[in-house]
Amino acid sequence: SLLIPAAGARAAAHGGACQAAKARFLGLSRGGCCCVHASMDVEVKQKFRGKLYALSEDSVWSDAGTGHTSIVGTGDNRRLIFKDEESGETLHDRPVFGSEVYQLQGEGDRQTIIVWEDQEDQKDWALSFQDPDGTTEIFELICNNREVAESKRILPLPKIGNLSELGRKLQFVPPSQREPIASECASPKFINELRETFHNSEDLNSDQELTDIFAVAKGIFLLSNQKLTERYLKDDVYEDVLGMLEYDTSLPPSKRIPHREVIKSKVQYNDVISFEDADTVERIHLNYRLLYLKDIVLPRTLDDASFAALVQMIHSNYAVILDHLQKSAKLLQQLIDQVKKQDIPSLLFLQDACRLSRQIPPMQRLALYEKMCELGLYDALAVYFSPDNTAEKDAGSDAGVKMPKEHPARHHAVEVLLLHVTCDPSSLRNFLTREGSEAGQVVLRALIQLMLREDDQGVQGQISELIRAIMDPSALEGREKDGRLDVFYEHGAFDELVAILRPEEGRPATPQVCFAQQLACEILAFAVARHGYRAKVFVIRQGLAQQAAQLLSAPQRYLQLAAVRLLRAIVGSKDEAYHRYLISNKLLAPVMKSFEQCLAPPALGTNLMASAVLELLEYIRTENLKILVDHICKNFATLLQLHAPNLKTLEGLLLKHQQNLEYEAFPPDQHTAGAGGGATDGSAGRPGQRRVRSPGRDDSGEDDSYFESLDDDGDEDKPAPAEGAPVSMPSEGQAGLPGLLGGYADDEEEAAPSNAEATAETTSQEVSQEKTLDAAPPEDEAPTETSETASTETTSERTLGHVSKRLRTSEPESSDV
């Protein structure tokens, strides 16, 4: 309705002119020839019609008369003549001066004023034209000598003999010549020659010329010039242009679309509201022709640049049309009043306007929606949800749309509401949930019932998205949030919504009912994630999770996934009350049963259900929800152990359970590594250090004897340190013992000779220095002991969370010493 143009009287008049032209060409009607010449003369006069102004001595423009402008003569003898339209009297007859004297003025693209100064009498003159095309043509004739202009042309004028050459030139246009060629193609002379050649070719039924003309018209649109495209789709030429594009050589003649006939007879413009602005109406018609050109006429031949240019033009026109609609309160009020009277074309117009608003900037779209809400849009749409709605019964077949039985009026109203709530949900939320808004609560309950009982699943999905947007409390605070949620939890709206989950005898398992159950689970999961304690109390008291878990036994896989998503939302809340609720009602048992079935052949875990359950278990493991980890690992240990080798999630879950048990058996506050006190567990040789034995290790003294042997080896050649002094570690220059932290020996040191003969060759001076080093360790070795102690503490703390493994080291090589 917003985009369908009128094709009535203009098409009929132009069709009569075409028939007269054919009769003239065939020599059948002289009267037709005279009629056509008279029509063309009137058209030319209207094009060059305007007003003449003269600047007075007081610097005021005075009206010198209304008439028609013409340029007569050639070369330097050209003269600008302006004659009165009624008397024919010549009001202005002056020679044409140089092109630098004349200026073209106007607003935007409508430059319809020519201003100049007469160089002989030093007087200022101005011509204001009615038609921008006439202004452009007169200005070109004034500024360019016709002979000179013809010699500078890039393209030849379209004649029957040069159409093939013209089509080739338009097919391969260098980027530097696009603007000049577009300017030549938009000139009135080129357009008139092209139309005349097309009419003659159709009269002669010349297929070759018509094919060449199609190539010329296609090349013009492929230039991707906005002004050129709009010029060829204006009211005076668009039908001829569409006729040129009917002769598409890529289609057989039987498959070609008669575009002129479609525009004339099959396209109807419904004037739902009266646009008083002529420019807006013209833009609506232009936009429809652009859409028809993009989608019907040239969809196979448009390149990326041309397609993008057409889309940009269409979106720009949408923005202008909707901006005019938003700024005109009278038009909007007229539209909403007609919608409230259950006028189907007005509702379709409103739906179309809201759809198109998605293509305009967000701020402009928000301003349009706010203006509609101020004028009572929601009250107007509420009548379509009332029990006594008669719009579906009273709409006739002459509305220009399908019968309401196929597309009920409330479906269109639902889409309008969804488009509004997608942009800004606050206004619709206030209308539906405001205290004392009876009409809003009636609409809300009607939407819920429509979601549960509607046969169209697309409408069900739209209502579900709309309800979730209304239930989102992220933009609300405090008391306002509680007041909005009371409508769902205290006034029974949520009870109606989840009623579809409760078992009911005789309920058919139709696709619509199953889809409604899926949507109810998704809305319930949304509430669990967003509404906090309100949703928790409602879910636990009503037992909704048990009711949703029954869907896990349904044959439809999407219903099983809906139940898993609800359980995932409950687990994701990290609320222990929720978790105990799941355990006490054994709600994870059907999930694991379905998971076991998915792992069996032929699926072998390669389906969406298995992936959803694995994601749920992975979340429980990573977040270490201990109560759920313990419940799953104890009750489903056989299933987990069976598939743990193939599924890392199950293996990690079992390991996490074992770590939790170790953590409970050896709490950190009681078994902290490095704590003070007496030596325990065989650590008597290291005062001040307490070593905690990892779980699972036996009580044998192998580890103690190993570390004591290391201490004995280090004490053979060193005096015992004073009481309370720190124990020094070997320095970097000393050969370390394999297996100890920071004590690995280099390969060269291991390969060094260690027999008694090599030892005897050591000088006494080196021995005395070595003893000095052993007796007085350097000061920088004290931090090494501290680092070793910290490392030992960290290592002991890490062993509390997992099963410790015994440190295996190679024994020192035997020495002859």
Secondary structure as UniProt FT lines:
FT   HELIX           9..26
FT   HELIX           30..47
FT   STRAND          49..55
FT   TURN            57..58
FT   STRAND          61..72
FT   HELIX           75..77
FT   STRAND          79..84
FT   TURN            85..87
FT   STRAND          90..95
FT   HELIX           99..101
FT   STRAND          103..107
FT   TURN            108..109
FT   STRAND          110..118
FT   TURN            119..122
FT   STRAND          123..129
FT   HELIX           132..143
FT   HELIX           146..151
FT   TURN            160..161
FT   HELIX           163..171
FT   HELIX           175..177
FT   HELIX           178..185
FT   HELIX           188..204
FT   HELIX           207..222
FT   HELIX           226..232
FT   TURN            235..237
FT   HELIX           238..244
FT   TURN            245..246
FT   TURN            249..250
FT   HELIX           253..255
FT   HELIX           259..261
FT   HELIX           262..266
FT   HELIX           278..292
FT   HELIX           293..297
FT   TURN            299..301
FT   HELIX           304..327
FT   HELIX           329..340
FT   TURN            341..342
FT   HELIX           344..356
FT   HELIX           357..359
FT   HELIX           362..374
FT   TURN            375..376
FT   HELIX           377..382
FT   HELIX           383..385
FT   TURN            387..388
FT   HELIX           391..394
FT   HELIX           397..399
FT   TURN            404..406
FT   HELIX           409..423
FT   HELIX           425..433
FT   TURN            435..436
FT   HELIX           438..453
FT   HELIX           457..471
FT   TURN            474..475
FT   HELIX           478..489
FT   HELIX           493..498
FT   HELIX           499..501
FT   TURN            505..506
FT   HELIX           511..530
FT   HELIX           533..542
FT   HELIX           544..549
FT   HELIX           550..553
FT   HELIX           557..572
FT   TURN            573..574
FT   HELIX           576..584
FT   TURN            585..587
FT   HELIX           588..599
FT   TURN            601..605
FT   HELIX           608..623
FT   HELIX           626..635
FT   HELIX           637..643
FT   TURN            644..646
FT   HELIX           648..665
FT   TURN            668..670
FT   TURN            673..674
FT   TURN            681..682
FT   TURN            684..685
FT   TURN            687..688
FT   TURN            695..696
FT   HELIX           702..715
FT   TURN            723..724
FT   TURN            732..733
FT   TURN            738..739
FT   TURN            741..742
FT   HELIX           747..751
FT   HELIX           756..760
FT   HELIX           764..775
FT   HELIX           779..781
FT   HELIX           782..798
FT   HELIX           799..801
//
